[in-house]
Amino acid sequence: MANALISIQIIPKTKNGENVIPYVDEAIKIIQESGVKYEVHPLETTMEGELHELMNVIEKMNERMIEIGSSNVISQVKILYQPTGITMDQLTEKYS
């Protein structure tokens, strides 16, 4: 079972104020390629997995933003770390 949930909102600074959506799409692609469980929401994406694994995904996302032209990146991150195990479903089951 996963030991962490991380929600991230990535805000890349674009060269000339271009639309950030292509950058966000690229960040989500990094998550998809990682193989971790995730859910995309309107203002953030939540990932489920091992803490170290999820932190590596965040690092790759930030690096990718620079590779594709962002001069800097703000990543707003919320972390729930629970060594005994946690899933997104456990937190939302009463709303299903």
All heavy atoms as an XYZ file, in Angstrom:
757
protein
N       0.843     -1.194      0.000
C       0.000      0.000      0.000
C       0.880      1.247      0.000
O       1.944      1.264      0.603
C      -0.918      0.005      1.228
C      -1.806      1.231      1.298
S      -2.879      1.320      2.737
C      -4.073      0.055      2.339
N       0.423      2.266     -0.662
C       1.137      3.543     -0.722
C       1.269      4.150      0.668
O       0.420      3.938      1.529
C       0.373      4.497     -1.634
N       2.332      4.934      0.869
C       2.488      5.606      2.158
C       2.350      7.125      2.043
O       2.538      7.837      3.009
C       3.813      5.235      2.822
C       5.037      5.777      2.110
O       4.950      6.616      1.224
N       6.195      5.280      2.494
N       2.013      7.604      0.834
C       1.896      9.057      0.676
C       0.908      9.434     -0.416
O       0.740      8.718     -1.403
C       3.262      9.652      0.353
N       0.287     10.566     -0.203
C      -0.502     11.250     -1.227
C       0.130     12.620     -1.391
O       0.432     13.290     -0.396
C      -1.957     11.420     -0.794
C      -2.746     10.158     -0.470
C      -4.144     10.530      0.013
C      -2.811      9.243     -1.664
N       0.356     13.011     -2.619
C       0.902     14.344     -2.884
C       0.042     15.011     -3.948
O      -0.200     14.443     -5.006
C       2.360     14.283     -3.367
C       3.267     13.743     -2.260
C       2.827     15.661     -3.832
C       4.748     13.720     -2.615
N      -0.414     16.209     -3.628
C      -1.110     17.040     -4.607
C      -0.154     18.131     -5.038
O       0.525     18.744     -4.207
C      -2.372     17.657     -4.014
O      -3.346     16.664     -3.800
N      -0.102     18.361     -6.341
C       0.813     19.378     -6.867
C       0.104     20.267     -7.871
O      -0.676     19.803     -8.698
C       2.071     18.732     -7.505
C       3.026     19.815     -8.007
C       1.704     17.731     -8.581
C       4.416     19.330     -8.340
N       0.387     21.542     -7.743
C       0.001     22.530     -8.750
C       1.314     23.120     -9.242
O       2.094     23.662     -8.453
C      -0.876     23.628     -8.157
C      -1.260     24.691     -9.159
C      -1.991     25.844     -8.518
O      -1.723     26.228     -7.386
N      -2.918     26.418     -9.260
N       1.587     22.963    -10.514
C       2.849     23.445    -11.069
C       2.573     24.706    -11.875
O       1.645     24.750    -12.678
C       3.552     22.332    -11.878
C       5.009     22.663    -12.084
C       2.849     22.019    -13.165
C       5.879     21.459    -12.358
N       3.361     25.748    -11.606
C       3.150     27.045    -12.236
C       4.464     27.475    -12.888
O       5.327     28.069    -12.248
C       2.691     28.100    -11.203
C       1.477     27.585    -10.427
C       2.398     29.428    -11.891
C       1.152     28.379     -9.182
N       4.635     27.160    -14.174
C       5.861     27.546    -14.863
C       5.804     29.004    -15.326
O       4.745     29.497    -15.697
C       5.894     26.605    -16.063
C       4.458     26.293    -16.334
C       3.753     26.347    -15.003
N       6.938     29.671    -15.261
C       7.019     31.026    -15.821
C       7.357     30.871    -17.293
O       8.384     30.309    -17.645
C       8.091     31.853    -15.122
C       8.153     33.266    -15.640
C       9.128     34.104    -14.861
C       9.109     35.529    -15.402
N      10.093     36.362    -14.716
N       6.478     31.353    -18.144
C       6.696     31.227    -19.580
C       7.457     32.446    -20.101
O       7.475     33.508    -19.470
C       5.359     31.069    -20.323
O       4.525     32.193    -20.041
C       4.647     29.795    -19.888
N       8.068     32.289    -21.262
C       8.951     33.321    -21.825
C       8.260     34.663    -22.001
O       8.727     35.687    -21.527
C       9.511     32.851    -23.164
C      10.474     31.713    -23.051
C      10.948     31.274    -24.424
C      11.789     30.020    -24.302
N      12.133     29.475    -25.611
N       7.161     34.668    -22.701
C       6.482     35.929    -23.017
C       5.024     35.904    -22.578
O       4.156     36.421    -23.264
C       6.578     36.209    -24.522
C       8.003     36.396    -24.985
O       8.726     37.206    -24.416
N       8.413     35.644    -25.995
N       4.779     35.262    -21.454
C       3.419     35.176    -20.951
C       2.528     34.251    -21.749
O       1.311     34.408    -21.755
N       3.153     33.266    -22.445
C       2.353     32.315    -23.213
C       1.439     31.525    -22.293
O       1.653     31.454    -21.082
C       3.247     31.307    -23.962
C       4.207     31.884    -24.939
C       5.626     31.886    -24.395
O       5.824     31.798    -23.173
O       6.536     31.985    -25.201
N       0.488     30.885    -22.904
C      -0.424     29.990    -22.202
C       0.370     28.896    -21.491
O       1.241     28.269    -22.096
C      -1.387     29.378    -23.227
C      -2.480     28.545    -22.615
O      -2.460     28.209    -21.437
N      -3.460     28.219    -23.440
N       0.082     28.633    -20.231
C       0.816     27.616    -19.473
C       0.256     26.207    -19.680
O       0.896     25.235    -19.276
C       0.862     27.926    -17.963
C       1.584     29.232    -17.701
C      -0.515     27.913    -17.335
N      -0.895     26.077    -20.312
C      -1.529     24.757    -20.453
C      -0.627     23.734    -21.145
O      -0.516     22.604    -20.672
C      -2.918     24.863    -21.130
C      -3.876     25.679    -20.254
C      -3.495     23.478    -21.419
C      -4.079     25.153    -18.837
N       0.078     24.072    -22.220
C       0.982     23.077    -22.806
C       2.072     22.626    -21.828
O       2.488     21.462    -21.846
C       1.588     23.805    -24.012
C       0.567     24.832    -24.383
C      -0.016     25.274    -23.070
N       2.499     23.519    -20.963
C       3.490     23.166    -19.943
C       2.874     22.215    -18.914
O       3.479     21.222    -18.523
C       4.011     24.423    -19.241
C       4.909     25.283    -20.092
C       4.381     26.167    -21.032
C       6.286     25.232    -19.937
C       5.198     26.959    -21.814
C       7.126     26.023    -20.710
C       6.574     26.890    -21.646
O       7.401     27.665    -22.419
N       1.669     22.548    -18.485
C       0.967     21.690    -17.516
C       0.709     20.309    -18.121
O       0.891     19.285    -17.457
C      -0.344     22.354    -17.040
C      -1.171     21.403    -16.189
C      -0.039     23.642    -16.278
N       0.334     20.285    -19.386
C       0.136     18.998    -20.068
C       1.418     18.174    -20.053
O       1.389     16.961    -19.844
C      -0.314     19.218    -21.516
C      -1.738     19.732    -21.638
O      -2.504     19.644    -20.659
O      -2.080     20.245    -22.734
N       2.534     18.826    -20.254
C       3.824     18.136    -20.235
C       4.138     17.618    -18.828
O       4.672     16.514    -18.657
C       4.930     19.077    -20.730
C       6.233     18.413    -21.010
C       6.227     17.476    -22.210
O       5.349     17.591    -23.088
O       7.115     16.604    -22.262
N       3.800     18.392    -17.805
C       4.006     17.951    -16.421
C       3.152     16.723    -16.113
O       3.626     15.764    -15.488
C       3.682     19.094    -15.455
N       1.916     16.739    -16.575
C       1.032     15.590    -16.353
C       1.556     14.368    -17.110
O       1.467     13.239    -16.616
C      -0.422     15.933    -16.724
C      -0.968     16.971    -15.735
C      -1.296     14.675    -16.738
C      -2.300     17.574    -16.122
N       2.144     14.592    -18.264
C       2.744     13.489    -19.018
C       3.857     12.812    -18.201
O       3.987     11.588    -18.223
C       3.296     14.012    -20.345
C       3.883     12.956    -21.236
C       4.370     13.573    -22.545
C       5.116     12.544    -23.371
N       5.710     13.148    -24.568
N       4.630     13.604    -17.475
C       5.685     13.044    -16.610
C       5.055     12.129    -15.564
O       5.555     11.034    -15.290
C       6.487     14.169    -15.917
C       7.205     15.046    -16.930
C       7.442     13.603    -14.873
C       8.326     14.401    -17.687
N       3.937     12.553    -14.994
C       3.235     11.732    -14.004
C       2.740     10.447    -14.663
O       2.937      9.354    -14.128
C       2.058     12.504    -13.365
C       2.574     13.715    -12.583
C       1.244     11.575    -12.455
C       1.482     14.656    -12.111
N       2.114     10.577    -15.820
C       1.600      9.394    -16.525
C       2.717      8.388    -16.801
O       2.543      7.183    -16.589
C       0.954      9.809    -17.850
C      -0.320     10.586    -17.682
C      -0.812     11.210    -18.985
O      -0.028     11.562    -19.865
N      -2.128     11.361    -19.092
N       3.847      8.874    -17.263
C       4.961      7.995    -17.598
C       5.592      7.338    -16.376
O       6.246      6.306    -16.493
C       6.029      8.773    -18.379
C       5.564      9.166    -19.767
C       6.525     10.092    -20.500
O       7.500     10.586    -19.871
O       6.289     10.332    -21.702
N       5.390      7.924    -15.208
C       5.975      7.373    -13.978
C       5.286      6.081    -13.546
O       5.866      5.279    -12.823
C       5.892      8.386    -12.841
O       4.553      8.468    -12.341
N       4.027      5.925    -13.955
C       3.280      4.736    -13.573
C       2.579      4.825    -12.224
O       1.919      3.877    -11.811
N       2.689      5.954    -11.522
C       2.009      6.078    -10.235
C       0.521      6.330    -10.468
O       0.116      6.841    -11.523
C       2.603      7.206     -9.347
C       4.077      6.963     -9.063
C       2.363      8.580     -9.932
N      -0.271      5.985     -9.484
C      -1.700      6.285     -9.545
C      -1.863      7.786     -9.361
O      -1.202      8.392     -8.509
C      -2.448      5.522     -8.448
C      -3.949      5.739     -8.490
C      -4.677      4.913     -7.450
C      -6.170      5.194     -7.528
N      -6.918      4.422     -6.530
N      -2.757      8.381    -10.159
C      -2.958      9.826    -10.060
C      -4.365     10.190    -10.499
O      -5.040      9.433    -11.186
C      -1.929     10.584    -10.906
C      -2.145     10.423    -12.391
C      -2.843     11.376    -13.111
C      -1.684      9.297    -13.069
C      -3.072     11.222    -14.475
C      -1.893      9.136    -14.421
C      -2.584     10.096    -15.113
O      -2.811      9.937    -16.457
N      -4.789     11.386    -10.097
C      -6.052     11.974    -10.527
C      -5.810     13.436    -10.845
O      -5.226     14.154    -10.037
C      -7.116     11.873     -9.436
C      -7.591     10.473     -9.148
C      -8.697     10.430     -8.094
O      -9.156     11.498     -7.625
O      -9.084      9.312     -7.731
N      -6.261     13.858    -12.016
C      -6.149     15.255    -12.417
C      -7.423     15.971    -11.982
O      -8.529     15.502    -12.235
C      -5.961     15.380    -13.944
C      -5.936     16.843    -14.375
C      -4.691     14.658    -14.388
N      -7.242     17.105    -11.324
C      -8.352     17.950    -10.881
C      -8.166     19.335    -11.505
O      -7.099     19.637    -12.041
C      -8.374     18.022     -9.354
C      -8.542     16.681     -8.712
N      -9.762     16.065     -8.569
C      -7.626     15.803     -8.221
C      -9.596     14.883     -7.993
N      -8.311     14.697     -7.779
N      -9.155     20.196    -11.444
C      -9.046     21.488    -12.124
C      -7.850     22.344    -11.693
O      -7.271     23.041    -12.521
C     -10.356     22.198    -11.769
C     -11.318     21.095    -11.503
C     -10.491     19.996    -10.868
N      -7.466     22.295    -10.426
C      -6.404     23.181     -9.949
C      -5.146     22.459     -9.479
O      -4.173     23.119     -9.095
C      -6.929     24.067     -8.811
C      -8.088     24.991     -9.197
C      -8.588     25.746     -7.983
C      -7.679     25.946    -10.297
N      -5.170     21.133     -9.472
C      -4.009     20.368     -9.025
C      -4.175     18.919     -9.448
O      -5.255     18.492     -9.840
C      -3.831     20.449     -7.506
C      -4.973     19.811     -6.736
C      -4.897     20.047     -5.231
O      -4.083     20.879     -4.784
O      -5.660     19.411     -4.512
N      -3.086     18.183     -9.353
C      -3.103     16.752     -9.624
C      -2.641     16.036     -8.370
O      -1.664     16.457     -7.738
C      -2.194     16.411    -10.816
O      -2.712     17.082    -11.981
C      -2.152     14.923    -11.080
N      -3.338     14.970     -7.990
C      -2.980     14.199     -6.808
C      -2.386     12.870     -7.240
O      -2.940     12.189     -8.103
C      -4.212     13.969     -5.907
O      -4.739     15.242     -5.517
C      -3.841     13.176     -4.657
N      -1.262     12.528     -6.605
C      -0.578     11.267     -6.874
C      -0.586     10.410     -5.616
O      -0.604     10.937     -4.500
C       0.879     11.520     -7.284
C       1.047     12.361     -8.512
S       2.796     12.608     -8.936
C       3.323     13.742     -7.640
N      -0.530      9.104     -5.820
C      -0.523      8.143     -4.710
C       0.657      7.200     -4.905
O       0.850      6.670     -6.003
C      -1.842      7.369     -4.746
C      -1.980      6.276     -3.726
C      -3.323      5.551     -3.885
O      -4.381      6.209     -3.843
O      -3.290      4.330     -4.089
N       1.456      7.001     -3.866
C       2.595      6.098     -3.982
C       3.521      6.196     -2.794
O       3.145      6.681     -1.730
N       4.738      5.762     -3.009
C       5.769      5.863     -1.981
C       6.336      7.284     -2.003
O       6.579      7.838     -3.079
C       6.871      4.839     -2.225
C       6.392      3.401     -2.132
C       5.841      3.052     -0.750
O       6.535      3.311      0.258
O       4.713      2.527     -0.680
N       6.563      7.856     -0.834
C       6.985      9.247     -0.731
C       8.204      9.543     -1.603
O       8.199     10.506     -2.375
C       7.269      9.622      0.728
C       7.699     11.063      0.975
C       6.634     12.044      0.522
C       8.035     11.268      2.443
N       9.238      8.724     -1.508
C      10.460      8.996     -2.289
C      10.189      8.940     -3.795
O      10.732      9.728     -4.563
C      11.588      8.032     -1.893
C      11.358      6.619     -2.315
N      10.591      5.742     -1.593
C      11.780      5.952     -3.410
C      10.550      4.578     -2.226
N      11.261      4.677     -3.325
N       9.334      8.033     -4.203
C       8.987      7.898     -5.617
C       8.245      9.146     -6.114
O       8.534      9.673     -7.191
C       8.129      6.647     -5.804
C       7.628      6.407     -7.198
C       6.716      5.188     -7.297
O       6.014      4.856     -6.318
O       6.701      4.579     -8.377
N       7.291      9.616     -5.321
C       6.511     10.789     -5.710
C       7.372     12.047     -5.738
O       7.206     12.898     -6.619
C       5.319     10.967     -4.769
C       4.326      9.800     -4.717
C       3.199     10.119     -3.741
C       3.783      9.461     -6.091
N       8.303     12.159     -4.808
C       9.205     13.311     -4.806
C      10.093     13.298     -6.047
O      10.390     14.353     -6.613
C      10.041     13.343     -3.524
C       9.211     13.542     -2.258
S       8.225     15.060     -2.263
C       9.502     16.258     -1.963
N      10.489     12.120     -6.502
C      11.267     12.012     -7.742
C      10.450     12.474     -8.942
O      10.986     13.115     -9.855
C      11.755     10.573     -7.957
C      12.896     10.203     -7.049
O      13.623     11.056     -6.567
N      13.050      8.915     -6.805
N       9.166     12.153     -8.949
C       8.288     12.599    -10.030
C       8.225     14.127    -10.047
O       8.328     14.760    -11.106
C       6.869     11.987     -9.899
C       5.916     12.599    -10.921
C       6.922     10.472    -10.042
N       8.084     14.732     -8.882
C       8.029     16.194     -8.791
C       9.331     16.810     -9.303
O       9.316     17.808    -10.030
C       7.719     16.638     -7.351
C       6.280     16.261     -7.003
C       7.952     18.143     -7.181
C       5.920     16.441     -5.552
N      10.449     16.212     -8.946
C      11.738     16.712     -9.429
C      11.794     16.665    -10.962
O      12.195     17.642    -11.614
C      12.869     15.880     -8.838
C      14.249     16.350     -9.259
C      15.373     15.546     -8.632
O      15.101     14.523     -7.956
O      16.532     15.944     -8.822
N      11.355     15.562    -11.545
C      11.356     15.425    -13.008
C      10.421     16.435    -13.658
O      10.730     16.984    -14.728
C      10.965     14.004    -13.407
C      12.034     12.980    -13.107
C      11.565     11.581    -13.450
C      12.625     10.567    -13.021
N      12.164      9.192    -13.195
N       9.279     16.695    -13.029
C       8.341     17.672    -13.567
C       8.987     19.056    -13.636
O       8.891     19.752    -14.647
C       7.079     17.728    -12.699
C       6.219     16.489    -12.763
S       4.961     16.452    -11.472
C       3.887     17.768    -11.986
N       9.633     19.446    -12.553
C      10.277     20.759    -12.504
C      11.406     20.856    -13.519
O      11.535     21.862    -14.223
C      10.782     21.045    -11.087
C       9.681     21.522    -10.182
O       9.438     22.713    -10.079
N       8.992     20.600     -9.528
N      12.211     19.814    -13.613
C      13.311     19.816    -14.586
C      12.780     19.918    -16.007
O      13.348     20.623    -16.845
C      14.166     18.552    -14.409
C      14.967     18.562    -13.123
C      15.646     17.235    -12.830
O      15.307     16.201    -13.455
O      16.526     17.227    -11.940
N      11.683     19.225    -16.281
C      11.104     19.247    -17.629
C      10.603     20.645    -17.997
O      10.717     21.072    -19.143
C       9.977     18.213    -17.743
C       9.385     18.123    -19.107
C      10.374     17.557    -20.117
N       9.748     17.504    -21.430
C      10.350     17.838    -22.561
N      11.612     18.191    -22.556
N       9.704     17.789    -23.692
N      10.039     21.358    -17.034
C       9.560     22.708    -17.308
C      10.705     23.598    -17.797
O      10.538     24.386    -18.726
C       8.908     23.327    -16.065
C       7.636     22.637    -15.587
S       6.297     22.573    -16.793
C       6.516     20.919    -17.480
N      11.870     23.461    -17.193
C      13.034     24.241    -17.604
C      13.503     23.798    -18.989
O      13.808     24.628    -19.848
C      14.173     24.109    -16.566
C      13.708     24.579    -15.177
C      15.423     24.855    -17.036
C      13.165     25.996    -15.101
N      13.515     22.482    -19.216
C      13.941     21.950    -20.517
C      13.102     22.493    -21.671
O      13.624     22.705    -22.769
C      13.851     20.417    -20.526
C      14.882     19.720    -19.703
C      14.622     18.216    -19.600
O      13.673     17.695    -20.250
O      15.358     17.552    -18.850
N      11.825     22.712    -21.429
C      10.949     23.153    -22.522
C      10.774     24.674    -22.568
O       9.939     25.176    -23.308
C       9.587     22.430    -22.515
C       8.788     22.706    -21.234
C       9.784     20.935    -22.732
C       7.377     22.125    -21.245
N      11.569     25.393    -21.766
C      11.603     26.833    -21.936
C      11.183     27.710    -20.783
O      11.272     28.931    -20.872
N      10.716     27.134    -19.688
C      10.358     27.958    -18.538
C      11.634     28.433    -17.845
O      12.591     27.678    -17.696
C       9.508     27.128    -17.566
O       9.150     27.907    -16.444
N      11.660     29.693    -17.426
C      12.845     30.200    -16.731
C      12.857     29.816    -15.264
O      13.919     29.722    -14.648
C      12.940     31.723    -16.872
O      11.808     32.347    -16.292
N      11.687     29.600    -14.695
C      11.581     29.099    -13.321
C      10.204     28.488    -13.117
O       9.322     28.649    -13.957
C      11.888     30.179    -12.272
C      10.888     31.319    -12.290
O       9.684     31.120    -12.176
N      11.384     32.538    -12.435
N      10.057     27.780    -12.013
C       8.819     27.037    -11.757
C       8.449     27.171    -10.288
O       9.303     27.017     -9.413
C       9.005     25.527    -12.068
C       7.687     24.780    -11.920
C       9.604     25.308    -13.430
N       7.195     27.440    -10.038
C       6.657     27.362     -8.674
C       5.859     26.075     -8.602
O       4.988     25.823     -9.440
C       5.749     28.568     -8.350
C       6.551     29.864     -8.390
C       5.066     28.369     -6.992
C       5.692     31.106     -8.287
N       6.154     25.255     -7.609
C       5.392     24.022     -7.378
C       4.750     24.120     -6.000
O       5.451     24.156     -4.996
C       6.303     22.793     -7.430
O       6.826     22.624     -8.720
N       3.444     24.196     -6.004
C       2.713     24.191     -4.739
C       2.352     22.747     -4.439
O       1.647     22.114     -5.228
C       1.475     25.075     -4.829
C       1.833     26.519     -5.027
C       0.622     27.434     -4.963
O      -0.471     27.044     -4.578
N       0.819     28.673     -5.350
N       2.842     22.255     -3.306
C       2.744     20.837     -2.997
C       2.098     20.639     -1.629
O       2.427     21.327     -0.664
C       4.152     20.195     -3.005
C       4.092     18.723     -2.643
C       4.824     20.380     -4.356
N       1.177     19.677     -1.588
C       0.592     19.231     -0.318
C       0.931     17.754     -0.171
O       0.734     16.981     -1.109
C      -0.921     19.417     -0.299
C      -1.349     20.860     -0.305
C      -2.850     20.968     -0.218
C      -3.395     21.030     -1.631
N      -4.827     21.279     -1.695
N       1.444     17.376      0.988
C       1.873     16.003      1.213
C       1.156     15.425      2.424
O       1.140     16.038      3.492
C       3.392     15.926      1.459
C       4.156     16.477      0.269
C       3.820     14.493      1.772
C       5.648     16.635      0.498
N       0.588     14.243      2.232
C       0.100     13.441      3.354
C       0.991     12.210      3.403
O       0.979     11.398      2.473
C      -1.357     13.029      3.169
C      -1.894     12.003      4.172
C      -1.747     12.497      5.615
C      -3.321     11.640      3.872
N       1.780     12.112      4.448
C       2.671     10.968      4.633
C       2.137     10.150      5.790
O       1.953     10.651      6.891
C       4.096     11.449      4.917
C       5.056     10.332      5.223
C       5.331      9.345      4.285
C       5.698     10.270      6.449
C       6.216      8.324      4.561
C       6.594      9.253      6.734
C       6.848      8.284      5.782
O       7.729      7.268      6.061
N       1.840      8.890      5.519
C       1.273      7.994      6.529
C       1.944      6.627      6.377
O       1.531      5.828      5.527
C      -0.247      7.898      6.353
C      -0.944      7.141      7.449
C      -2.437      7.357      7.375
O      -2.912      8.492      7.325
N      -3.202      6.278      7.372
N       2.999      6.370      7.152
C       3.766      5.130      7.001
C       2.939      3.851      7.064
O       3.313      2.847      6.457
C       4.782      5.191      8.135
C       4.945      6.647      8.415
C       3.578      7.239      8.178
N       1.791      3.884      7.736
C       0.961      2.687      7.833
C       0.150      2.441      6.573
O      -0.489      1.401      6.440
C      -0.003      2.780      9.036
O      -0.810      3.953      8.888
C       0.769      2.818     10.356
N       0.175      3.403      5.651
C      -0.523      3.245      4.382
C      -1.688      4.201      4.242
O      -2.364      4.521      5.215
N      -1.881      4.667      3.009
C      -2.968      5.595      2.707
C      -3.281      5.530      1.212
O      -2.386      5.308      0.406
C      -2.624      7.053      3.129
C      -3.834      7.977      3.019
C      -1.444      7.592      2.356
C      -4.968      7.663      3.947
N      -4.552      5.698      0.868
C      -4.960      5.776     -0.527
C      -5.905      6.952     -0.709
O      -6.540      7.411      0.249
C      -5.678      4.493     -1.004
O      -6.932      4.390     -0.311
C      -4.833      3.250     -0.768
N      -6.025      7.409     -1.946
C      -6.980      8.475     -2.244
C      -8.395      8.014     -1.912
O      -9.195      8.776     -1.369
C      -6.895      8.878     -3.715
C      -5.665      9.665     -4.060
S      -5.663     10.235     -5.785
C      -4.832      8.855     -6.563
N      -8.687      6.758     -2.229
C     -10.027      6.220     -1.977
C     -10.398      6.261     -0.504
O     -11.554      6.512     -0.157
C     -10.144      4.794     -2.502
C     -10.090      4.718     -4.021
O     -10.353      5.747     -4.687
O      -9.776      3.638     -4.546
N      -9.429      6.017      0.369
C      -9.720      6.057      1.802
C     -10.169      7.441      2.243
O     -11.018      7.571      3.122
C      -8.484      5.650      2.617
C      -8.175      4.175      2.558
C      -6.875      3.854      3.261
O      -5.852      4.492      3.034
N      -6.915      2.838      4.116
N      -9.601      8.466      1.637
C      -9.952      9.835      2.035
C     -11.266     10.319      1.437
O     -11.866     11.241      1.943
C      -8.831     10.797      1.645
C      -7.522     10.655      2.412
C      -6.544     11.723      1.964
C      -7.739     10.733      3.909
N     -11.690      9.691      0.351
C     -12.872     10.192     -0.344
C     -14.053      9.213     -0.360
O     -15.100      9.539     -0.907
C     -12.526     10.553     -1.801
O     -12.033      9.393     -2.473
C     -11.488     11.669     -1.852
N     -13.897      8.050      0.251
C     -14.931      7.006      0.137
C     -16.314      7.453      0.605
O     -17.314      7.057      0.035
C     -14.497      5.725      0.844
C     -14.329      5.868      2.351
C     -13.695      4.623      2.970
O     -13.527      3.619      2.280
O     -13.384      4.697      4.160
N     -16.386      8.314      1.600
C     -17.703      8.722      2.080
C     -18.420      9.654      1.116
O     -19.607      9.901      1.224
C     -17.612      9.362      3.469
C     -16.989     10.718      3.511
C     -16.983     11.237      4.944
C     -16.391     12.626      5.018
N     -16.375     13.132      6.407
N     -17.693     10.164      0.103
C     -18.289     11.039     -0.889
C     -18.673     10.329     -2.176
O     -19.231     10.933     -3.080
C     -17.325     12.191     -1.220
C     -16.945     12.989     -0.001
C     -15.673     12.899      0.544
C     -17.870     13.823      0.623
C     -15.323     13.628      1.676
C     -17.533     14.533      1.759
C     -16.254     14.437      2.269
O     -15.921     15.144      3.396
N     -18.350      9.064     -2.256
C     -18.651      8.306     -3.482
C     -20.079      7.826     -3.519
O     -20.721      7.569     -2.580
C     -17.730      7.103     -3.582
O     -16.403      7.523     -3.677
